[in-house]
């Protein structure tokens, strides 16, 4: 297992969650990484990415609400999600940044985020 996602849950609109992407083999330290999400009936999309140098990129729908970060010491990538909205409901995954790398880790189970009142 290259990555293990955690931290999802059920929150009300306007709430916050912090997702974690742990890497027991520490491979995340060698790649540009991204958080992806897949909502029911939709294709998986990248929502945030972070380069090895720490530069970040966000999809427009999450700009100003989500923050991606990385702790190289613990080989963990985080996604802080604030002001969550029902349309953020999805399974969230972490993997290599598709804009930078052709190689992808084997997809994990992801972590479910549900935003509902």
Short mmCIF file of the C-alpha atoms (twelve columns), coordinates in Angstrom:
data_MODEL
# 
_entry.id   MODEL 
# 
loop_
_atom_site.group_PDB 
_atom_site.id 
_atom_site.type_symbol 
_atom_site.label_atom_id 
_atom_site.label_alt_id 
_atom_site.label_comp_id 
_atom_site.label_asym_id 
_atom_site.label_seq_id 
_atom_site.Cartn_x 
_atom_site.Cartn_y 
_atom_site.Cartn_z 
_atom_site.pdbx_PDB_model_num 
ATOM 1   C CA . UNK A 1   0.000   0.000  0.000   1 
ATOM 2   C CA . UNK A 2   1.486   3.286  -1.090  1 
ATOM 3   C CA . UNK A 3   -1.057  5.651  0.456   1 
ATOM 4   C CA . UNK A 4   -3.847  5.444  2.995   1 
ATOM 5   C CA . UNK A 5   -6.500  8.159  3.111   1 
ATOM 6   C CA . UNK A 6   -8.421  9.053  6.259   1 
ATOM 7   C CA . UNK A 7   -10.309 11.860 7.957   1 
ATOM 8   C CA . UNK A 8   -13.587 11.875 6.074   1 
ATOM 9   C CA . UNK A 9   -16.996 12.005 7.686   1 
ATOM 10  C CA . UNK A 10  -20.422 13.596 7.780   1 
ATOM 11  C CA . UNK A 11  -20.545 17.357 8.292   1 
ATOM 12  C CA . UNK A 12  -23.133 20.089 7.997   1 
ATOM 13  C CA . UNK A 13  -22.798 22.742 5.302   1 
ATOM 14  C CA . UNK A 14  -20.244 25.305 6.408   1 
ATOM 15  C CA . UNK A 15  -18.322 22.740 8.413   1 
ATOM 16  C CA . UNK A 16  -14.694 21.657 8.150   1 
ATOM 17  C CA . UNK A 17  -12.711 18.461 7.797   1 
ATOM 18  C CA . UNK A 18  -9.034  17.644 7.555   1 
ATOM 19  C CA . UNK A 19  -8.092  14.718 5.357   1 
ATOM 20  C CA . UNK A 20  -4.808  12.855 5.717   1 
ATOM 21  C CA . UNK A 21  -2.874  10.814 3.187   1 
ATOM 22  C CA . UNK A 22  -0.334  8.667  4.985   1 
ATOM 23  C CA . UNK A 23  2.480   7.007  3.102   1 
ATOM 24  C CA . UNK A 24  4.048   4.109  5.036   1 
ATOM 25  C CA . UNK A 25  6.649   3.658  2.319   1 
ATOM 26  C CA . UNK A 26  7.247   7.447  2.274   1 
ATOM 27  C CA . UNK A 27  6.861   7.547  -1.508  1 
ATOM 28  C CA . UNK A 28  4.851   10.777 -1.336  1 
ATOM 29  C CA . UNK A 29  8.097   12.579 -0.574  1 
ATOM 30  C CA . UNK A 30  9.353   11.821 -4.073  1 
ATOM 31  C CA . UNK A 31  6.368   12.959 -6.134  1 
ATOM 32  C CA . UNK A 32  4.144   15.923 -6.764  1 
ATOM 33  C CA . UNK A 33  0.927   14.868 -5.050  1 
ATOM 34  C CA . UNK A 34  -2.733  15.663 -5.471  1 
ATOM 35  C CA . UNK A 35  -6.082  15.136 -3.848  1 
ATOM 36  C CA . UNK A 36  -8.800  13.847 -6.138  1 
ATOM 37  C CA . UNK A 37  -12.504 13.316 -5.566  1 
ATOM 38  C CA . UNK A 38  -15.227 11.305 -7.227  1 
ATOM 39  C CA . UNK A 39  -18.872 12.082 -6.650  1 
ATOM 40  C CA . UNK A 40  -21.602 9.550  -7.480  1 
ATOM 41  C CA . UNK A 41  -22.129 9.357  -11.209 1 
ATOM 42  C CA . UNK A 42  -19.227 11.676 -11.972 1 
ATOM 43  C CA . UNK A 43  -15.666 11.252 -13.127 1 
ATOM 44  C CA . UNK A 44  -12.806 11.547 -10.695 1 
ATOM 45  C CA . UNK A 45  -11.356 15.068 -10.661 1 
ATOM 46  C CA . UNK A 46  -8.271  16.662 -9.195  1 
ATOM 47  C CA . UNK A 47  -9.103  19.310 -6.598  1 
ATOM 48  C CA . UNK A 48  -5.697  20.295 -5.207  1 
ATOM 49  C CA . UNK A 49  -2.062  19.540 -5.893  1 
ATOM 50  C CA . UNK A 50  1.274   20.262 -4.281  1 
ATOM 51  C CA . UNK A 51  4.675   20.102 -5.928  1 
ATOM 52  C CA . UNK A 52  7.800   18.731 -4.307  1 
ATOM 53  C CA . UNK A 53  8.764   22.359 -3.694  1 
ATOM 54  C CA . UNK A 54  5.451   23.098 -2.003  1 
ATOM 55  C CA . UNK A 55  3.746   25.029 -4.783  1 
ATOM 56  C CA . UNK A 56  0.005   24.493 -4.724  1 
ATOM 57  C CA . UNK A 57  -2.731  24.525 -7.362  1 
ATOM 58  C CA . UNK A 58  -6.487  24.338 -6.788  1 
ATOM 59  C CA . UNK A 59  -9.486  23.788 -8.966  1 
ATOM 60  C CA . UNK A 60  -11.690 26.864 -9.085  1 
ATOM 61  C CA . UNK A 61  -14.544 25.363 -7.085  1 
ATOM 62  C CA . UNK A 62  -12.385 24.919 -3.958  1 
ATOM 63  C CA . UNK A 63  -10.123 27.982 -4.136  1 
ATOM 64  C CA . UNK A 64  -10.171 29.888 -0.882  1 
ATOM 65  C CA . UNK A 65  -11.815 26.984 0.968   1 
ATOM 66  C CA . UNK A 66  -9.378  24.067 0.675   1 
ATOM 67  C CA . UNK A 67  -5.691  24.011 1.569   1 
ATOM 68  C CA . UNK A 68  -3.287  21.240 0.600   1 
ATOM 69  C CA . UNK A 69  -0.094  20.770 2.592   1 
ATOM 70  C CA . UNK A 70  2.590   18.201 3.136   1 
ATOM 71  C CA . UNK A 71  4.700   17.101 6.107   1 
ATOM 72  C CA . UNK A 72  7.799   15.479 4.672   1 
ATOM 73  C CA . UNK A 73  8.914   14.289 8.084   1 
ATOM 74  C CA . UNK A 74  5.860   12.105 8.502   1 
ATOM 75  C CA . UNK A 75  5.393   11.601 4.748   1 
ATOM 76  C CA . UNK A 76  1.787   12.758 4.999   1 
ATOM 77  C CA . UNK A 77  -0.244  14.948 2.681   1 
ATOM 78  C CA . UNK A 78  -3.162  16.878 4.138   1 
ATOM 79  C CA . UNK A 79  -6.258  18.547 2.761   1 
ATOM 80  C CA . UNK A 80  -7.876  21.088 5.049   1 
ATOM 81  C CA . UNK A 81  -11.421 21.678 3.869   1 
ATOM 82  C CA . UNK A 82  -13.392 24.638 5.192   1 
ATOM 83  C CA . UNK A 83  -16.816 26.032 4.395   1 
ATOM 84  C CA . UNK A 84  -17.869 22.678 3.015   1 
ATOM 85  C CA . UNK A 85  -20.840 22.577 0.688   1 
ATOM 86  C CA . UNK A 86  -23.139 19.718 -0.357  1 
ATOM 87  C CA . UNK A 87  -21.452 19.640 -3.772  1 
ATOM 88  C CA . UNK A 88  -18.201 18.689 -2.027  1 
ATOM 89  C CA . UNK A 89  -19.733 15.324 -1.185  1 
ATOM 90  C CA . UNK A 90  -17.531 12.649 -2.734  1 
ATOM 91  C CA . UNK A 91  -14.942 10.002 -2.049  1 
ATOM 92  C CA . UNK A 92  -11.563 11.682 -1.737  1 
ATOM 93  C CA . UNK A 93  -8.334  10.049 -2.839  1 
ATOM 94  C CA . UNK A 94  -4.694  11.052 -2.896  1 
ATOM 95  C CA . UNK A 95  -2.254  10.068 -5.607  1 
ATOM 96  C CA . UNK A 96  0.511   11.469 -7.766  1 
ATOM 97  C CA . UNK A 97  -0.310  14.687 -9.593  1 
ATOM 98  C CA . UNK A 98  -1.568  13.732 -13.045 1 
ATOM 99  C CA . UNK A 99  -0.294  17.040 -14.441 1 
ATOM 100 C CA . UNK A 100 3.281   16.087 -13.552 1 
ATOM 101 C CA . UNK A 101 3.540   12.314 -13.461 1 
ATOM 102 C CA . UNK A 102 2.299   9.591  -15.773 1 
ATOM 103 C CA . UNK A 103 2.749   7.025  -13.001 1 
ATOM 104 C CA . UNK A 104 -0.069  6.608  -10.542 1 
ATOM 105 C CA . UNK A 105 -0.020  4.617  -7.308  1 
ATOM 106 C CA . UNK A 106 -2.570  1.860  -6.970  1 
ATOM 107 C CA . UNK A 107 -5.709  3.736  -5.947  1 
ATOM 108 C CA . UNK A 108 -6.636  3.306  -2.315  1 
ATOM 109 C CA . UNK A 109 -10.136 3.047  -0.884  1 
ATOM 110 C CA . UNK A 110 -10.300 6.772  -0.355  1 
ATOM 111 C CA . UNK A 111 -12.214 8.510  2.403   1 
ATOM 112 C CA . UNK A 112 -15.897 9.457  2.175   1 
ATOM 113 C CA . UNK A 113 -16.878 13.077 2.718   1 
ATOM 114 C CA . UNK A 114 -20.582 13.782 3.054   1 
ATOM 115 C CA . UNK A 115 -21.887 17.315 3.464   1 
ATOM 116 C CA . UNK A 116 -25.537 17.372 4.405   1 
ATOM 117 C CA . UNK A 117 -27.919 19.153 6.701   1 
# 
